[in-house]
Amino acid sequence: MSDHQRTRKAALVLAGITGVQIAEAVGVGEDLVSHVLAGRRLHMPEALKVMGYVSASTGKTIDELWPERSEVDSTPAQAG
């Protein structure tokens, strides 16, 4: 588990929020919530809903909780 994942998990535990609650509140599947919390599939439109909900529920910004998101955005594309 990465440091980013640990940070997200700790924030959720402190806020008393489960993945099931996130999925129900946002209207997505638990599998997507799990992927987003693990730092995968971050550029899906539904993922932004999950990140927004977690951010609002924990009082932390999306950038604080998912700093790897900006790392992916700033990676140059591979030349084909």
C-alpha positions in Angstrom: 0.0 0.0 0.0 1.4 3.4 -1.0 1.7 6.4 1.3 -1.0 8.1 -0.7 -3.4 5.1 -0.1 -2.6 5.2 3.6 -3.4 8.9 3.8 -6.8 8.3 2.1 -7.6 5.4 4.3 -6.7 7.3 7.5 -8.8 10.2 6.4 -11.8 8.0 5.8 -11.4 6.1 9.1 -11.2 9.4 11.0 -14.3 10.6 9.2 -16.1 7.3 9.8 -16.8 6.7 6.1 -16.8 3.4 4.3 -16.4 2.5 0.7 -20.0 1.2 0.6 -21.3 4.6 1.9 -19.2 6.4 -0.7 -20.6 4.2 -3.5 -24.2 4.7 -2.3 -23.8 8.4 -1.9 -22.2 9.0 -5.3 -24.2 6.4 -7.2 -21.3 4.2 -8.4 -20.2 0.7 -7.8 -18.1 -0.3 -4.9 -15.5 -1.7 -7.3 -15.0 1.8 -8.8 -14.6 3.3 -5.3 -12.0 0.7 -4.5 -10.1 1.5 -7.6 -10.2 5.3 -7.0 -9.1 4.9 -3.4 -6.2 2.7 -4.6 -5.2 5.5 -7.0 -6.4 3.8 -10.2 -8.9 5.0 -12.9 -8.6 8.5 -11.7 -9.5 10.1 -15.0 -13.0 8.5 -15.3 -15.8 11.1 -14.9 -17.3 9.0 -12.1 -14.0 9.0 -10.3 -14.1 12.7 -9.9 -17.5 12.3 -8.1 -15.9 9.8 -5.7 -12.9 12.1 -5.1 -15.2 15.1 -4.6 -17.3 13.2 -2.1 -14.3 12.0 -0.2 -12.7 15.4 -0.2 -15.9 17.1 1.1 -16.4 14.4 3.7 -12.9 14.5 5.1 -12.1 18.2 4.8 -9.1 17.5 2.6 -8.6 18.7 -0.9 -8.5 16.3 -3.9 -4.9 17.3 -4.5 -4.0 16.4 -0.9 -5.7 13.0 -1.1 -4.7 12.2 -4.7 -1.3 13.9 -5.3 -0.5 11.2 -7.8 -3.3 12.5 -10.1 -1.2 15.6 -11.0 1.9 13.4 -11.5 0.0 11.4 -14.1 -1.3 14.6 -15.7 2.2 16.1 -16.0 3.8 13.0 -17.5 4.8 13.6 -21.2 3.2 11.4 -23.7 5.3 8.7 -25.2 6.3 9.2 -28.9 4.9 6.4 -31.1 
